[in-house]
Structure formats: structure tokens, C-alpha cells
């Protein structure tokens, strides 16, 4: 695990700890970072919606997949 020194307002950290239900400042920051990463991944997926091209029809996937027997 990496260590980093950052300067944050105590009020901001206290509010974050309350908002995410964390018992420590470190836990609060880790939860906030993970949540931000998750949100950005979701936005990336949403942005790609409708932009993917498929050459195979859904019925072909369901009924002609040799792995399914």
C-alpha cells in the first residue's frame, strides 16, 4: 500500500466520514476514491451504449452456440 501526504480540511473529512459511514479518515478517503472510480467506469459504459456493432443476432447466440449442445 502506498502512503501519501495530503492536506484536507478537517470539516471536509468529518463530513466525508459521516457521509460514507467510515470510522477512520483513511477509510473515508479510500471509500470516496473507490466510489469515484466506480462512477467513472459506469459513465464510460453508458457513453458506449449504442455505439457497439454486433454481427450476430441474439437468436443465433441463443440457439446456435455449439458449447450449449
Secondary structure, DSSP 8 states (H G I E B T S, - for coil): ---------HHHHHHHHHHHT-SSHHHHHHHHHHHHHHHHHHHHHHHHTT----SS-HHHHHHS-GGG-
